[in-house]
Amino acid sequence: MFILDTGRRASPFDLTMAYDAGFDAVVPYENVSPRDATSLTQDAMFSRSPKAFKHTCFFISGRDVKKAEETLKAVKKAMFPPFETSVIIDPSGAYTTAVAIVAKVEDAMASHGLGGLSGKKYAVFGTGPVGITVAEILTSLECVVTVAEPNPMLNSDYLLQHEAFRGVLERHGAYLHGVSAPTQAEKLKILKKADVIFCVAARGVRIIDKEIIKRLEPTKVMVDTNAVPPLGIEGLELNDYMKEIMPGIYGIGALIIGDLKYKLQKGILKEACETQTKNVYDYNYALFKARKLLREIAAPTPKATRS
């Protein structure tokens, strides 16, 4: 596997996951531009026969989602029959994390009689790669989403200048809204309107405290991805799954999301390693895979028959 990272440093997380999934060699390249990706891809292609090239895989990462997507386009364009192989895109783990969040919430709401994803209003606190990707997935499903920036140093103008946010807005503008929400009053206004709330802001930052939660009406689901104290939602612990923080206010903790994200990323890497077919593993495929994983987990284990 060749890791093409658009940032200055490839993540040990991605390297470790790739080796654990079964790749014999994992080679990282850093500060990769789309132009670099073209030459790197073709150098990898022409060093092997078409049959052997199918044992090569590209993994595209980096915190800049837009640059990662442009790199994906460059890699796909550089390949041609019979030199074609699998490509995975998961910028800073944002795609598998965002998919794990959405899929786990979808599964939790269904299992607790709260319906499906459609017909609900969502609030996403955090404008990093994970937050923007969560918004992208939900708006592609025609859900109404408000993306809130809790950092007092950034305002709503920042969101309008945010390239990834603008991209989502262009594709699903009717369903996406961006606001600044650094104060308690601004957060409360958003929370009151939302049915499902995602806290995907910076590590170690409290976004929602109990005083705000006490002022909310049921029924709501809250998800926190922050595993570094103080956690993003007060009263919600790392391993909580649909815990009733307050009457009718349910919460899902960071390690519940992290467990599905880990299984999802490892499953995609393992599939890419073993199948040796031409596939693009993006967040759309990851959502399909996550839903399949959750169905398998929920399925009853067949009882052994006696002979």
N, C-alpha and C positions, 0 to 999 in steps of 0.2 A: 504494500500500500504506500502510495505517495500522498502525504498530507500537504496540501497547498494552503498555507495560512496567510491571509491578507494583512495580519498584524505583525508586530515586531517579534513575537515569541509564540511558538507552538505550545499548546497546552499539554502538560503531562497526563491530564485526564484522557485526552483523545488517544495519545500514544499507548497508554496502559490498556484502555478498552480495546484497541485494535489488536494488540498482542493477545489479550485474554480471549478475544473472539476467534483466534486461530491463525492470524496472519503470521507468516514466517519472518517477514522483514517489514519494518515501518520506517519510512524515510521522510522526515519533515523538511519542508522548504518554507522560509519565512519572508515577510514583506513582499508577497507575490502579487503582482499586478495582472490584469487580464492579458496584457501583452506577454508577460513572463509565462503565464499559464499555457499559452499557445505553443511556445517553443519547448517547454517542459513536457507537455503532453506528447508532442511529436517526437521528441528525443526518446521518450519511454516507448512509444509505438515502434519506432524503427530499430530499436535494439533487440526486438524479439520477432519471431514469426507471428502471423495472425493468430494461430492456434495458441501459442504461448502467451500472447498479449492478453488473452482472456483471463489469465491468472494475475493480471495487474488490476489494481483498483485505485481510484482517486477519491480523496476525502477533502472537501473544501470547508475551511473554517476561517475564523477571524471575527472580531467584534462588529465590524462594519457590514451590516446585512446587504446593503446595496452593492458594495464592492464584491462581496461573496457571490451574489447573484450574477454579476457581470463576469466574474471568473468562471462560474458554471457555464455560461453561454460560450465563453472562449474555449473551454475544454471540449464541450459538445461539438462546436464548429471545427475544432482541430482534428477530430476523429472522422474517419470515413471508412466504408466497407472495403476490405474485411477487417480493418483495424478498429474495432469497437469494443468497449468494455463498460463496466459499471462505474457510476459516479455517485458519491454521497455528498450532500450539502447539509451542514449543520453548524452554522456560524456561532462559535462560542457555546455550542450546545443549546442555542436558543430554540431551534426547531423542535428537537425532541423534548425539551423542557416544556415549551408552550403546548405542544400536543398532549403531553402527559397531564398537564393542568386541565385542559379542556375535556379530554377523554375521561379523566377521573371524576370530574364534576358531573359530566353527562351520566356516567354510570351510577354515581352516588345519588343523584336526584331521581333517577329511574327506580333505583332499589328502595328509596324512601318515599315513593309515591308523590314526588314533586314534579313529575312530567319530564319532558325533554328539553333540549336547548332552545328550540324556537319559541317565540312568543314571550320572551323574557327580556328584561333590560339589564345590561352589564356595566360594571364600573371597573376599570383597570388602573390601579395606582402604580405608576412607573412607566417611563418612556424609553427604557433600554431595549435591547434586542428581543428579550423575552416578552415584555409588555406589548411592544409593537406587533410581534408575531401572534400573540393571543388575540389582539384586536383584529389582525388580518384574518385569522381562522374564523372567528365569530362573525365578522362582517361578510365573509364569503358565504356564510350560512344565513345571511340576511337578518342577523340579530342586531339590535340597536346597542351600540357600544359607546361609552364615554371614557376617553383616556385622560387621566388626571395626572398632572405633574405636581408632586408634593414638595419639591425643592423650592424654598423661598427665593433662591437666587435665580430661578428660571420662571418665566411667565408664559402666557398662552402664545405670545409672538414666537417664542422658542419652538413651540410645536409646529407652527405654520412654516418655520424655516427648516424643520427636521426632515431630511430627504426621505427617510423610510416612512415617516408619518404621511408625508405628501403623496408618496406612492400608493399607500393604502387608501388615502382620501380620493385619489383619482380613480381607483378601481371600484371603490364601494362608498363613495361620498355620502350617499343618502342615509347610511347607517352609522357613520362615524362622527364623533364630536371630540374636540380637544379643549381642555380647560386647565387653568392654573388653580391648584388647591392646597396652598401651604398652611392655611389657618383652620382651626377647628370648625368654624362656621361654614367655610367653603367645603370642607370634607363632609360635614353633616348634610348639607344641601344635596350633594351627590349621592350619599349613602341612602338617604330617604327614598330616592327615586329608583334605586337599583334593586334588582332581585338577587343578583349574584355579584360578589365583590372579589377581585383578585388583588392581592398585595404582592407586587413583583418589583419593588423599589430596591434601593441599595441595602447591602447586608448591614445588620446591626442598627437598623433605623426603625423606631416605633412609628407606625402610620396611624393605627386606630387604637384608641384606648377605651377602657371600660365605660368611662363617662359618656362617650359618644354612643357606644353600643346600647346603653340603657335607654337612650332616646329614640331607638329604632323600633319600628313595628315589625312583627313577624309577617311572612316567612322569608328568611334570607339565608343564603349560603355564603360563607366567607372562606377564602383560601389564602394561605400564607406560604411563600416560598423561601422566606428568610430563616436560615438555620443558625444564625449568629446572634447571641443576645445583645441588646433586647430584641425579642422577636417582633415581627411587624404588627401582630394583632394581640393585644393584651388578653390574657385568659385562655389563649390557645397554645397547646403544647405541640412539640415536634411530631409525636406519634398519634395525635388525635384524629379520629375519622368520624365525621359528622357528629362531633361533640356539641351538645347544646350549651353554648356559652351563656346565653340568656334564653328565656322562653321563646321558642320559635326561631332562634338565631343559631345556625349550625356552622361548625368550623372544621376545616381539613388542614392538618399540619404539614410542615415542609418535608418531613421524612416519608410521609405517605405518597406525596408527589414524587420525591426523589427515588423511591423504590421502583415506581412504574417507569420513570425516565431512564433509570439504569437498565432495567430489563428491555426497554424499547430500543435504546441505542445499541446495546449488546446484540439484540436479536437482528437488527438491521445489518450491523457489521458482520455477524456470523453468516447471514444469508448472502451478503455480497461476496464473502470469502469462499463460500461453498458452491454457489450456483454457477459462477463464471458466465453470466449472461449479460447482455446489454440492458441495463436498467438505470434509471435516475431515481435515487432515493431522496425525495424532498419532503416537505412537511405534509403534503397531500398523501404520499405513501405512508408516512409515519402515522398519520391519523387512522388510516385503514389498518395498519399493523397494531396500533394501540387498542383499537376497538376489538380486534381479533384476540389479542392477549387477554383482555378483560373478560371476554366471553369464555375463553378457555379456563381462566381462573375460577369463574363462577360456576362452570359446568360440574355436576356431581361426578365423583369418581366411580366408575363401574365396579360393581361387586364381583369378586372372583367366583367363578362357578365351580362347584364340586364335581369331580369325576367319579 
